[in-house]
Amino acid sequence: MFAILKSADDTLLFETDTYGTYLLVSLSLILGLLSGFAIRWICSKTKLHPTSLLKTVLAAILFLFLFKYGWDKIVKTQFYLPEPNTLYTPFGKLSKDIAYWSLTGSSYAYTVTLGCIEVLTALLLLFKRTQFLASLLSAVVFAQVVLINFSFDISVKVLSCSLLLFSLIYTACFPENWKGIFGFKNNLSFTKNSRNHQIIKGIFVLLVILECTLPSFRLGNFNDDQFPRPEHHGAYEVIHSPEIKRVFIHRDGYVILQNWKDELRDFNLDIRNPDRYVTPEFPLTCIWNDARNELIIQSDTFPIRRIPYRELPLLQESFHTFSDEFH
């Protein structure tokens, strides 16, 4: 389908919340409606109950995304520590999504707690006796995500709305549990899955866990806040320059210049040589002279001073039981 849409319009992008994504979702809904009769026919021939099949598919989707995003929060690779250029951008000049992402990433305890809740919800989906509870928790989790995405204009609205819809449909697959909640007589029972079902489920769960956790184990990165950054990463004050106020080195390979109007301009870097950075798409070369605390940009030499950005109040894990010291 991607190839067909691309051939019709090669400008389409299939990233989060693009026109291409909305078009793809619309076509998927149409295909889903058209294939509904075929799915029911297959279920009748294979003696599969449509509701059971729907529950299994929805549980698999919810488990995948809850465990993935939960694990990324626990190891701090989703809500990561704000980069130095973000920390020294005036708050009013930040977009809402960057502001939210930065504030959330500044709190290790809050981010890890969110991740633990999502991973716990994913694990509860694996057991029949806790699946109804997991369905309610997943609905709450994704409702919060949808609210945040719309409130702060974060570009994963289609995905988060889809996951919220899936979790709501999944909760509706437990009518007997709902009867019990509202005081009606129910006939709640738990049937054992077939051996083939258990094997497929075990393989799927194992693959998801490996896919989510292997990058962390391979890099040894279980707390991205403390993971080593590239050499020269950080914030630098440029001394006695009428044009450049600060220089930042971003962990993803960018040098960012900030002028006295707090306007930022970034350049992609080739950081294979830690003492000489070159931008591939723009004729700019940065040479570090650590002995003299100088940065040479093209033919201009700038005295610089490293700024200890990690000492900023936003990055301190503080806790106050009493508010007396603030008054």
Disulfide bonds with the S-S distance in Angstrom:
none
